[in-house]
Each structure stands twice: as C-alpha cells, then as structure tokens.
Amino acid sequence: MQLDRIAPHFPRTSAPVALGLLAVSVIGLSSWIPSPATAQESATKDSRTADQRIDQMVNRGIEFLRTRGQSDEGAFSGETGAAVTGLCVRAILEHRPEAVSTDPVVVKAIQYLESKIQPDGGIYATGSKHRNYETTTAAMALNKANKDGRYDSQLERAKNFLKDIQWDEGEDTKPSDTAYGGAGYGSHSRPDLSNTAFLIEALHDLGTDANDESIQKALMFVSRTQNLPQHGNDTDYADKIGDGGFYYTPAAGGQSKAGESADGGLRSYGSMTYAGLKSMIYAGLTPEDPRVNAALDFIRKHYTLDNNPGMGAQGQYYYYHTFAKALDVAGLEVIESTDAGPRDWRMDLINKLEAEQQEDGSWVNREAERWMEGDRQLVTAYCLLALKHARK
C-alpha cells in the first residue's frame, strides 16, 4: 500500500519546513544524524546495498506468492473474501508495477477481486461481515492496478461505499458518541482503530482530501483512541494512562488488546500507535500538533523490532507493516530511541525481516497465530509492503 505523496500530509506547512519542525520539536535535531556507532551498526554485513538486500527478499517473497500461495480461482487465502488477495496484489504491484498486465498470477488475482464487486459499490464476498476491511484492501489494490483508468468508476463507487458505512450522524450516533467517525469490519460492527486506519488510508489513496468531512470525522474517532487527555479524547479513559500511545477502541465500553491498568485505563500498544500516527498525518495534522508529538514520544520510548510493544509476538507482522508505513509517511529517517539512542529504522527493519524470512521465501509468525499471522500469504504481504517503505 504505497503512500507516495508526502506533501498532502502537511497541508499547512511545506514539506522541508515540516520535516525540520518534526526533527527539532519531536525527537531533537541530533536524532537526525546517526552517531558513529549507529552508522557502523547500520552498515550492511556484506557488499550488498540495502536496496539489493530488499530486492532479494522481495524476489523470494513474490515467488512464494506466485508459486505456492494462490488458489485455482485466483485468491490468496480466499476464506477472507477479497481482503488478503487485495493485500497480496498491492504488495506485488508495489515492487513490480508491470505485473498488472504481464504476470498471469496477478492478472488472475485481479479478476478474482473484480468478481467481488457488489452492486452497492463495495468489494467483498457475498454475505461478508468484513465489508470495510475487504473493500479498503481491494480498492487500494485496484487503484494500484488502475493504469488506464479502467477502474475509475468502480473506485469512485467504492469510496462512496466506505463513506456510507462509516459511523456518523444517524438515529443512534452523534458526534459525542465514542463510536462516531469510526469504522468496524462491517457496517454494524463496533468501530476500531485498525479498521478506521484502513478506511482513512483507502480514502487518502483514492484521492480524498485531508479536509474531507469523512476523514475529519474519522480523526475524531482516532483522537479518542489516544491516551492523551484534553486533545480530542473526551472519554473516561483519557487521563488514566496518558502516555500518548493508542489502543484498539473507545466504543462499546472501550477495549485494548493489551489489557487494562489497575484503574481501568486502556493500555497503549505498538501496532495501534503507529496506525494512529499514520491516520493523523493523513488527516492533515502537522508536526507541532500535540497529538503527533505525544505519539512520537511513545514511539521513542518503546522503539523495538523484537516484538509488538505491549503485545509481545501477537500481531508482530501487522506491526512491522504499520511501523514502516507510518514512519515513512511521517518523513522520519532516524528515531531517537530512549533505550538505544539514534536508530536507523529502515536498516533495523531490513535486518529483522531478512533474519525472519523462511526458506520458501515466505514469512510467518511461528510464535503467535492470532489475527491470522499463521497465514503465510497474509504475513508475506505485510512484509512485502513493509519493505516498500524500507526503501529510501
């Protein structure tokens, strides 16, 4: 899910100025200059460049999907409807855009996605309870494949469909409600930050302006998932932890997959914090916004690629995917880690994914299969997408 356009993320500040502000106000100017120790640690272990290492991993990962990951009907993990297929198609096209018309595997997968286009504009399996998740991932895949405008009409309909199933004004929802602005797996499921982040990203990818009403409504939900009082989180959980990180949902009584504190606070964790940061940037927040500052402060204090902070091995590859995307669209090159000093996050990610790639070219979470991370197709797509953002 390539997010190429940096300038729209900072609509009120030019990109060079915005990045300068971010460097000074969030992590300090020194964090943008790797120390000699960090530079030496980040150097490749052999004569290969970072891009060459990425290329080798990508080639092996794509070959796994091409030769061992696809069903006869063209799906990757078809039991998820269009969702995993959309992620796999997008992952391949990010590295091999020409495959949209030259690779029979990709052509067949796109045809599978086309077969899931519904009369209401969504892209999902008939009877699916995951219409938002399927439509967002499939729409971003088709948008990447839309070289000649063949999907223009469908993508516009998909965008309108996503806006229609967002939780906003209605008989049971108003701006003061904790569900307001969010998106769940389907139209009537409880909204959560993961699905809302996919919604915001898909709308952004389909050309929706940051100031669009739907994205600004979604920002209200995102702000309510941040452990930061007085900056949009008006829930009972806002000041109980206050570390600037993000949790799963404030809706329907609130929930964090990382559990609760003794006083009922919803614990922050890594993958949701990066999802929150990415979403805020797409919604037009600038580096000087307290919400951005607080999120980056949490990231600085909990920087690691050994696990998903707060969750251990659970959701670890979703974490890598969101980690890479968020830091890339934020324009960060180095993170001033509280524990380890300045970190070149791209090289850390390359080293980690290189060490974890399986002999067959796939990636899989062997420690925790929760959230489908025992599915090699899904996890391989996550890693290929992360590696796209690891390129400078």
C-alpha positions in Angstrom: 0.0 0.0 0.0 2.4 2.7 -1.2 1.8 6.1 0.2 3.9 8.2 -2.2 2.6 11.7 -1.7 4.2 13.4 1.3 3.2 17.0 0.7 -0.6 16.5 1.3 0.1 15.1 4.7 1.3 18.6 5.9 -1.2 20.8 4.1 -0.4 23.9 6.2 3.4 23.6 6.1 5.8 23.0 3.3 7.5 19.6 3.3 11.0 20.8 4.1 9.8 23.1 6.9 7.5 20.4 8.3 10.3 17.8 8.5 12.5 20.3 10.1 9.9 21.1 12.7 9.4 17.4 13.3 13.1 16.9 13.8 13.5 19.7 16.2 10.3 19.6 18.2 9.7 15.9 18.4 12.9 14.0 18.6 15.6 16.6 18.6 18.0 17.7 15.8 20.7 15.2 16.9 18.4 12.3 16.2 18.5 13.1 12.5 22.3 12.5 12.5 23.3 8.9 13.2 26.1 8.6 15.7 29.3 6.8 14.5 28.2 3.7 16.4 24.8 3.7 14.8 26.2 4.3 11.4 28.6 1.4 11.8 25.9 -0.9 13.1 23.6 0.0 10.2 26.3 -0.8 7.6 25.5 -4.0 5.6 27.2 -7.1 6.7 28.5 -7.8 3.2 28.9 -6.0 0.0 25.2 -5.8 -0.8 23.5 -2.4 -0.6 20.2 -2.0 1.3 18.2 -2.0 -1.9 19.9 -5.2 -3.1 19.0 -6.9 0.2 15.5 -5.7 -0.2 15.4 -6.9 -3.8 16.5 -10.4 -2.8 13.9 -10.6 -0.1 11.2 -9.3 -2.4 12.0 -11.6 -5.2 11.8 -14.6 -2.9 8.6 -13.4 -1.3 6.8 -12.7 -4.6 7.9 -16.1 -5.9 6.4 -17.8 -2.9 3.1 -16.0 -3.6 3.3 -16.8 -7.3 4.0 -20.5 -7.0 2.6 -21.6 -3.7 0.1 -19.0 -2.4 -2.7 -18.8 -5.0 -5.8 -20.9 -5.3 -7.2 -22.1 -8.6 -9.8 -19.3 -8.6 -7.1 -16.7 -8.2 -7.5 -15.9 -4.5 -4.8 -15.6 -1.8 -6.5 -17.0 1.3 -9.9 -16.8 -0.2 -11.7 -17.6 3.0 -11.1 -13.9 3.9 -13.0 -12.8 0.8 -11.2 -10.0 -1.0 -9.1 -8.9 1.9 -5.8 -11.0 1.8 -6.0 -11.1 -2.0 -6.1 -7.3 -2.1 -3.1 -7.0 0.2 -1.1 -9.6 -1.9 -1.9 -7.9 -5.2 -1.0 -4.5 -3.8 2.2 -5.9 -2.3 3.3 -7.4 -5.6 2.5 -4.3 -7.6 4.4 -2.0 -5.3 7.6 -3.8 -6.3 6.6 -4.9 -9.9 4.1 -2.5 -11.4 4.4 -4.1 -14.8 3.0 -7.3 -13.4 -0.5 -5.9 -13.7 -0.6 -7.0 -17.3 2.4 -9.3 -17.7 2.1 -11.8 -14.8 -0.7 -14.3 -15.2 -0.8 -14.8 -11.4 -1.5 -11.1 -10.8 -4.0 -10.9 -13.7 -5.9 -13.9 -12.2 -5.9 -12.3 -8.7 -7.2 -9.1 -10.1 -10.0 -11.0 -11.9 -10.8 -12.6 -8.5 -11.1 -9.1 -6.9 -13.4 -8.0 -9.8 -15.7 -10.9 -9.1 -16.2 -9.5 -5.6 -17.5 -6.1 -6.8 -21.0 -5.7 -5.4 -24.0 -3.6 -6.6 -23.6 -1.2 -3.6 -20.1 -0.3 -4.6 -18.3 -2.4 -2.1 -15.8 -5.1 -2.9 -16.4 -8.1 -0.7 -17.7 -11.7 -0.7 -21.4 -12.1 -0.6 -22.7 -12.2 2.9 -19.4 -11.0 4.3 -19.2 -9.5 7.8 -16.0 -7.7 6.9 -17.1 -5.3 4.2 -15.0 -2.4 5.3 -11.8 -4.5 5.6 -12.3 -6.2 2.3 -13.3 -3.1 0.4 -10.4 -1.0 1.7 -7.8 -3.5 0.8 -9.3 -4.5 -2.5 -9.8 -0.8 -3.5 -6.2 0.0 -2.8 -5.1 -3.0 -4.9 -7.3 -2.0 -7.8 -6.2 1.6 -7.5 -2.6 0.4 -7.9 -3.7 -1.6 -11.0 -5.6 1.3 -12.5 -3.1 2.2 -15.1 -5.5 3.0 -17.9 -8.4 4.3 -15.9 -10.4 1.1 -16.3 -11.4 1.1 -12.6 -12.2 4.8 -12.2 -15.9 4.3 -11.9 -15.6 1.4 -9.6 -13.1 3.1 -7.3 -15.4 6.1 -7.0 -18.3 3.9 -6.0 -16.0 2.0 -3.5 -15.0 5.4 -2.0 -18.7 6.3 -1.6 -19.5 2.9 -0.1 -16.8 3.3 2.5 -18.1 6.7 3.5 -21.6 5.3 3.7 -20.7 2.6 6.2 -18.7 4.9 8.4 -20.3 5.5 11.9 -21.6 9.1 11.7 -24.8 11.0 12.1 -27.8 8.7 12.3 -30.5 7.6 14.6 -28.1 6.1 17.1 -24.9 8.0 16.5 -23.9 11.7 17.2 -20.6 13.4 17.5 -20.5 12.9 21.3 -20.7 9.1 20.9 -17.5 7.1 21.2 -18.2 5.3 18.0 -18.6 8.4 16.0 -16.4 8.7 12.9 -15.0 5.2 13.2 -15.2 2.1 11.0 -15.5 -1.5 12.0 -15.2 -4.7 10.0 -18.7 -4.2 8.6 -21.4 -1.5 8.7 -22.9 -2.5 12.0 -19.8 -3.9 13.8 -18.2 -1.9 16.6 -15.7 0.5 15.2 -12.0 0.1 16.0 -8.8 1.9 15.2 -7.4 -0.8 12.9 -10.4 -0.7 10.6 -10.6 3.1 10.8 -6.9 3.4 9.9 -7.6 1.2 6.8 -10.6 3.5 6.0 -8.6 6.7 6.2 -5.7 5.2 4.2 -8.0 3.9 1.5 -9.8 7.3 1.2 -6.4 9.0 1.0 -5.2 6.6 -1.6 -8.3 7.2 -3.7 -7.6 10.9 -3.7 -9.8 12.2 -0.8 -8.5 15.5 0.6 -7.4 15.5 4.3 -10.1 18.2 5.0 -12.8 16.0 3.6 -15.7 15.6 6.1 -15.3 11.8 6.2 -11.6 11.9 7.1 -12.2 14.7 9.7 -14.9 12.6 11.3 -12.6 9.6 11.4 -10.0 11.8 13.1 -12.4 12.4 15.9 -12.5 8.6 16.5 -8.8 8.3 16.2 -8.2 11.0 18.8 -10.5 9.1 21.2 -8.2 6.1 20.9 -5.2 8.0 22.1 -4.1 8.0 25.7 -3.9 11.8 25.8 -6.3 14.0 27.7 -7.6 17.4 26.5 -6.7 16.9 22.9 -9.8 15.2 21.5 -10.1 12.2 23.9 -13.1 13.2 26.0 -13.7 9.6 27.2 -13.3 8.2 30.7 -10.0 6.6 29.7 -8.3 9.8 28.5 -6.2 10.6 31.6 -5.8 7.2 33.2 -2.6 6.3 31.4 -1.6 9.4 29.4 1.4 8.0 27.6 0.4 9.3 24.2 0.0 5.8 22.7 -3.1 4.3 21.2 -5.5 1.4 22.0 -8.0 -0.5 20.0 -11.3 1.2 20.5 -13.1 3.6 22.8 -16.5 2.3 21.6 -19.0 0.0 23.3 -17.3 0.3 26.7 -13.7 0.5 25.3 -11.1 -2.1 24.7 -7.4 -2.5 24.4 -5.9 -5.8 23.2 -3.1 -5.0 25.6 -5.5 -5.1 28.5 -6.3 -2.6 31.2 -4.5 -0.8 34.0 -5.5 -1.3 37.6 -7.7 1.8 37.5 -9.4 0.7 34.2 -7.2 2.6 31.8 -6.8 1.1 28.3 -3.2 0.2 27.7 -1.4 1.6 24.7 0.4 -0.8 22.3 2.7 -0.6 19.3 0.7 -1.5 16.3 -2.2 0.7 17.2 0.1 3.6 18.0 1.7 3.5 14.5 -1.8 3.1 13.0 -2.8 6.2 14.9 0.2 8.3 13.9 -0.3 7.3 10.2 -4.0 8.2 10.4 -3.3 11.6 12.0 -0.9 12.5 9.2 -3.3 11.6 6.5 -5.9 13.7 8.3 -3.7 16.7 7.9 -2.1 17.1 11.4 1.2 18.8 11.4 4.3 18.0 13.5 3.5 20.7 16.0 0.2 19.2 16.9 0.3 17.8 20.5 -1.3 14.5 19.3 1.6 13.9 16.8 4.2 14.9 19.4 2.7 12.6 22.0 2.5 9.6 19.6 6.1 10.1 18.6 7.2 10.4 22.2 5.5 7.0 22.9 7.4 5.6 19.8 10.7 6.9 21.0 10.2 5.4 24.5 9.0 2.0 23.1 11.1 1.6 20.0 11.8 -2.0 19.1 11.5 -4.6 16.3 11.8 -7.5 18.7 8.1 -7.6 19.3 4.9 -5.6 19.1 5.3 -3.4 22.1 2.6 -4.2 24.7 1.6 -7.3 22.8 4.7 -9.4 22.5 4.6 -11.7 19.5 0.9 -11.2 18.9 0.3 -9.1 15.7 4.0 -8.7 15.2 4.0 -8.7 11.4 1.0 -6.4 11.2 3.1 -4.2 13.5 6.1 -4.3 11.1 3.8 -3.3 8.2 2.3 -0.4 10.1 5.6 0.6 11.7 7.2 1.1 8.3 4.3 2.8 6.6 3.8 5.3 9.5 7.5 6.3 9.8 7.8 6.7 6.1 4.8 8.9 5.6 5.9 10.9 8.7 9.2 11.6 6.8 11.4 10.3 9.6 14.8 8.8 8.9 16.0 8.2 12.4 14.2 7.6 15.7 15.9 8.8 18.9 15.2 5.7 20.9 15.2 6.3 24.7 16.9 2.9 25.3 19.2 2.6 22.2 19.9 6.1 21.0 19.5 7.2 17.4 18.1 4.3 15.3 18.1 4.0 11.5 14.7 2.3 11.5 14.9 1.2 7.8 18.1 -0.7 8.4 16.7 -2.2 11.6 13.6 -3.4 9.7 15.7 -4.8 6.8 17.9 -6.7 9.2 14.9 -8.1 11.1 12.9 -9.2 8.0 16.0 -10.7 6.4 16.5 -12.8 9.6 12.9 -13.9 9.7 12.3 -14.9 6.1 11.6 -18.6 5.7 13.4 -21.0 3.3 10.4 -21.0 0.9 10.6 -17.2 0.7 7.5 -16.6 2.9 7.2 -15.0 6.3 5.0 -16.4 9.1 4.5 -15.8 12.8 5.6 -19.0 14.4 5.1 -17.8 17.9 1.6 -16.3 17.8 -1.0 -17.2 15.1 -3.6 -14.7 16.5 -5.1 -12.4 13.8 -4.3 -14.9 11.1 -0.5 -14.5 11.4 -0.1 -18.2 10.9 -1.3 -17.5 7.3 1.9 -17.2 5.1 0.1 -15.3 2.3 -1.1 -12.6 4.7 2.1 -12.3 6.6 4.2 -12.3 3.4 2.0 -9.5 2.0 2.7 -7.5 5.2 6.4 -7.9 4.8 6.5 -7.0 1.1 4.5 -3.9 1.9 6.8 -3.0 4.8 9.9 -3.5 2.5 8.5 -1.0 0.0 8.7 1.7 2.7 12.1 0.5 3.8 13.5 1.8 0.5 14.8 5.4 0.8 
